């Protein structure tokens, strides 16, 4: 106990010296800051840095999502603007190849211009594609009615391209051969 009392006494005498006391308080302050900085503040700083990085990442994700929302809204406006045209196009491009329906439409169109549909053949090499090649033979009126027939076929509801028109007349009977391409929606 004598050694302990002597050490405390010696310490108190040295602390009475202001220069030594300042050094001692300074070392204690540095030690306390290091102790609390390493074990106390350092985990807090790490958490704050992680949260800051998360905030930056969330901001970039929000910016990216807002750009995508703008793109979707633009596409929605475009889709709304073209909806009527798409419906119109769908009415002119039937689903699947419906040669039977086209036969009825073509015979009706030919009858309007004074021709009777006598033969209709389909090219089997183009099945499955968006184009159906058809050869139609119509008989009836004279060559003066061919321009009306061509105009009526071109104005049919189903989109049709006339590849060739051949007119022939034998023994008072005239006939028109039409090579047609009918467009359908893809499958």
Secondary structure, DSSP 8 states (H G I E B T S, - for coil): -HHHHHHHHHHHHHHTSHHHHHHHHHHHHHHHHHHHIIIIIHHHHHHHHHHHHHHHHHHHHHHHHHHHHHHHHHHHHHHHHHHHHHHHHHHHS-BS--HHHHHHHHHHHHHHTTEEEEEEEE-GGGTTSSEEEEEEEEEES-GGGHHHHHHHHHTSSS-EEEEEEEEEEETTEEEEEEEEEEE-B--
